[in-house]
Amino acid sequence: MSFTAEQIATVLNGTIEGDPSVVVNNFSRIEEGKPGTLTFLANPKYTHFIYQTEASIVLVNNDFVAEQPVKATLIRCFNAYAALAVLLEMVEKTKPRKSGIEPMSYIAPSAKVGENIYVGAFTYIAENVKIGNNTQIYPQVYIGENVTVGDNTIIYPGAKIYQGCIVGNDCIIHAGVVIGSDGFGFAPENGAYKKIPQMGIVIVEDDVEIGANTTIDRAVMDATIIHKGVKLDNLIQIAHNVEVGENTVMAAQVGISGSTKVGKHCMFGGQVGLGGHITIGDDANIGAQSGIISNVESGAKIIGAPAIPVRDFFRSSVVFPKLPEMYRQMAKMQKEIDELKSNQNK
């Protein structure tokens, strides 16, 4: 499908600078822009590319100031990145939608499935499962007994949802996700470890996206809860009885230990590790590879292992390379002090 700059600006409530009749039919990265494509500029690090890109249209923030001529037509928006997301979503909705139940899939007689659903081949849907309307379940998915899946949810190939778990509306579950596997619960006994049965479930609320091969363990009792609007990257581990607050986002390889509570609107960089039984306040921002072993206040910005305030970490990082030389100087000074004390005693 093709769109003019004028049509796109109308959808985005943006302002055009350049040719309103220019046409695009695809997207591109700004550094690799080609004629007939649309791109965007949101990160200042990429500003220099806007002066050389061959893309026909560039979405920019309202406050962008060009320091030299730009060949492309600009569409100014309140938030260029969010505007791009709107356009990509529009295109996504135009793609053909799968429907129907493919041969060689199994749906138990007691399962209840909604209208206009898709079930791919080799999918297994167990007894007493409830599937909402317009939900798409791709091949080789396993959905265990008494699971509930809401409306308009997409479950990609190879995902596994264990018995009793609940997935809400408008969720996206990517390939290889496991929801409801046993939490890591073992009690020491006579030099060995005795398994503690995990009797709870996992609740995934509405509008949650879970990246490929992420695992969310069922609770010992009650529920592990992923609240609405949460976005989880690939390869994340969330342990039993964890609770993740609304609209929190986590990058790849985050690991959260059991019974930790994460607040609303938090942002975690990649490979963040959280100890168990701690609380992370709302709006916390935790940098990549941070190790968190105690509670974090709301609004805190921390990084490091163990994590410290961001400003302190960067100040300390300047000192780290100098430590060997500082150690040698201190050793030399200590030797001189010892010699002075020795001479003074004489």
Secondary structure, DSSP 8 states (H G I E B T S, - for coil): --EEHHHHHHHHT-EEES-TT-EE-EE--GGG--TTEEEEE-SGGGGGGGGT---SEEEEETT---SS---SEEEEES-HHHHHHHHHHHHHHHS----EE-TT-EE-TT-EE-SS-EE-TT-EE-TT-EE-TT-EE-TT-EE-TT-EE-TT-EE-TT-EE-TT-EE-TT-EE-TT-EEEE----EEEETTEEEE-----EEEE-TT-EE-TT-EEE--SSSEEEE-TT-EE-SS-EE-TT-EE-TT-EE-TT-EE-TT-EE-TT-EE-TT-EE-SS-EE-TT-EE-TT-EE-S-B-TT-EEEETTEEEHHHHHHHHHHGGGHHHHHHHHHHHHHHHHHHHHHHH-
